């Protein structure tokens, strides 16, 4: 039996079990192509959690990383949330703990904590308001006078701070995958492909966003790619997004700014692990109720903005 036949058999088993379990499969834009292809919804982490919350599914299979499954649990307390590989974590989210944040808040008496959704439920619970890479500017603009502490992504925080012309205290976290992308990666490709447009994620270093044509979240990149007349686009984010970009825009060429910008944790989930999660109904991701309610407050404040 060929690998393709193996995949077909696996997919059919997954789809049958999904129906039996009344499950919905969420796949983040950075997942393996074959995992994206079985997703009921493919997208950004918060967008996926919100869509799952609106379904009548009893089980959420989140093909992403740990904090994303936690966010689904925050928004869907009545559903069972499965993460097919429990070791699928996020290095940036791990760069801040709730205890460290509590200490910093004590140091910065009265500071408003703006928390990027790429963080644990416990950190969200210690924050005043959450944000995504797409809405971070609006969220920061909504925060009243006083000090803002932005956690955990210093590069997203710096980008937003520059746009809104408001200084913020930046937590020294970052995404190791986006940090691999260098400005030369983009300028070299632009030299080779005249007329190409570079789309850069705001988690990239400032010297990389400085050479971008557009600085966009993954959702923003997908929308821009569908609307632009440009035929060649340079994509400065995790390489998994290229699968969906190519699928949705067959007449256009998408070039990874840096092929090395690959998140190993995002690639841990396989079709086999999705099947095993549905068979065994584990690993289950839960959030303690007190933490969930406090984290939900921070998410709801963002949604209100």
N, C-alpha and C positions, 0 to 999 in steps of 0.2 A: 504493500500500500504506500502511495506517495505521500509526501508531506502535505500536499494540497488536499488529498483525500482524508488524511488524518484531521486536518483543520475543519473540513466539512462535517465530519462525524462529531467532532468536539462541539462545533457550533450548534448542530442539531440537538445534541444532548443538553447543552446550556439552554436553548430556547424551550425545550420540553419542560425542563426543571423550573425555568423562570415562570412558566404558566402555572405549574403545580404549586409553587411557593407564593404566587401572586407578588412577584418581585419586579422591580424596575432596575435596569442596569445604567449606571452613570459612568461616562468615560471622559476624563479630562483631556484637553487638547494636546497634552504632551505624552499621552499613552502610546503604546505600540499600535501600528496601523490596524492589525487584526483585532485588537481589543476595542479600538475606536469603532470599528465596523459593526460590532455587536451591541453597541450602546443604544439604548432607547433615546438618550440625550447625550450629546457631546458638547463640551463647552468649558467655561471658566468655573472655578470651584464654587463660588457663591451662587452663580446662575444655576448650576446643577442642583445644589441643595434646595433652592427655592422651587425649582420645577418638580423635584421629587416630593416636596411637601404638599404640592397641589394635586398629586395623584392619589388614587385610592389603593395604591400598592401597600402591602403589609411589610415588605422587605425591600431595603435599599442595598444594592451591591455597588459600592463606590470604588471604581477603578481610578485611584488617585493616590494621595499620600495621607498620612494619619490625621493631620489637622483638618483635612477636607471631610473625612468621615465624621470627625467630631462636630463639624459645622452642620452636617446633615442631621446628626443626633440632636443638636441644639434646636434646629428648626422642625424636626419631626419626632417629638418625644414618644409618640405612640407606635412608631415603626421600629423594626429590627434593622440595624445598620451593620453591614458586613464589609470588611476591608480584606480583599483576597490575599494580601500579603501584609501581615502585621508589622514586618520590618521595613515597610515602605514609609519612611519618615521624610522630614524636610529639614535639611541642615540649617536653613535660615530660621525656621520656627524654633529650632532647638537653641538658637543663640540668645534667647531671652526666656527666663523662667518667671513664674508668678512671684517667687520670693525676691528675685533680683529687682523686679519691677516695683514691688512694695517698698524695698529699700530706697530706690531712686525717687519714688513719689515722696517719701519721707524727707529726702534731701531737697527736693524741689517743691516745697510746701505750696499747695494750691494749684499745681500745674494741671492742665487738661491733657489727658492721655489719648492720643489718636493712635489706634492700633490697626495696622494692616491685617487683612483677614488671614494672611499667611502666618498664623500664630496659633498656639494651643488654646483650647477652651479656657484653661486656667488663666492665661494671660488676657484673653478677651474679657474675662470676668473682672479683672483688675483695671480695665480700661473704661474711659468715658464714652467713646464712640469708635466704631470700626470704619474702615474704608477699604475700597478695592483700588487697583491701579487705575481703573477707569474713572472712579468718582472721587479720588483723593483730593483733587483741587477744590471741588464743591464742599466736601466735608470740612476741610481746613478753613475755608472761607466762612463756614457756618459757626465755627467756634468763636466764642466771645473773647474779650480782651484777656490778657494774661499769658503766662508761659505755656507753650505747647511742647509736650514730650511726644515724639513720633517713634513708634516701635514697630517691628524690629529692623526695618530695611532703611539703612542710611542713604542709599542711592535714590530710592523712590522719594524719601523725605526731602533730600536736597533738591531734587528736581521740582517738587511741589513748592518748596520754600522759595525757590527762584521765581517760579511762575506767579505766585501770589504776593511776592515781595514781603514776606513775613519770616523773620528768623525763628527757627525751632531748635529745640534740643534733640539731637538725633542719636538714637541708639546705634551702637557700632556693629549692627548685623548686616548681612548681605547674602545674596544668592550666589553660591560658588559657580553654578552653571552660567549665569549671565555675566559673572565677573571674568569668565574666560574670553569673552568677546572683546576685541581690541579695535581702536579706531582705524588702524591700518587694514584690518579685515574688510572694512566697508569702503575705504577710499581706494583700495586695490581693485575691488570688484567694480566700483563705479568707473574706474579708468578702463577696465576691460569691456564694460557694457554701457556705452554712452546712452543717456536717456533713461537709464534704470532709476528706480526710486527705492530709497532705503527706509524701511520701517523698523524702528528700534523700540524695544520694550523699556519702560522707565526703571526697571530693576538693573539696567546696565549702568556702567560707570559714567560719570559726567562727561568725560572726554569722548565717550561713544555717542551719548545722546547729542552732543555738540555737532557731530557730523551727520546726524539723521535728517532726512527730509520730513519724516513724521515720527513723533514719539507716541506710541499707542499700546494699549493693552492687547491681549490676544484677540479679544472680541472686536476691538477697534481695527486690528489688522485684517480680520476676516471681512468686516464691512467695507473697509477701504479697498481691499483687493477686488471686491465685487463691483465697485463703483468706478474705479479709476480707468482711464483710457490707456495707461502705461501697460506695456506687455511684459516687462521684466522687472521683478521686484526682489530686492535683497531683504532677507528676513533675519533680523537680529533678535532672536529669542531661542528657546529650546527647540531643537530640530523636529520634535514630534508634530509641531503645528503644520509643517509643510505637507503632510499627508492630507489633511483636511483642505488646505489652501488649493492644492492641485486637484483634489476631487471636486471642489466647488467651482473651480475656474480653469477648465480644461484647455482654454486657448492661451493661457499665460504661463510664463516661466518664473519659477520661484527658486531663488538661490539662498542656501544657508550662509549667513555672514561668516559663521565659524562652525564647520562640521563637528568640532570638539565640544560644542555647547549642547551636550547631551546629559540629561539628568539620570544617573544610574538608578535612583530610587523610583523614578517614574516608569522605568522599564522593568521593574521587578515583577509586575503583575502580568501573567500570561493567561491564555485561554484555559489551560489546565487548572490554574489556581482559581479562576472564576468558577469553573465547574465544581471543584472541590469545595469551595465556599458554599455553593448552593446545595451540594450533597450533605455536607456536615453541619450547615448553618453556623459556621464560625470561620474566622475570628469575628466576634461581635464587639463593636466599639460603643462604649457607653460613656456618658458624662454625668457625674453626680448632680442631683437635682438642684442643689443650691448654686453650684457653679454654672449649671445650664441656664438658670433663670437670670443670673447676673450677666452672663455672656450674651444672652438673648436681648437684654436691655441695650447693650452696646450696639448690637446688630440692628435692632429696631430703630434706634436713634439715627443710624446711618440711612436706613430705608426711608425714614421720614424726611430726610434732607433730599 
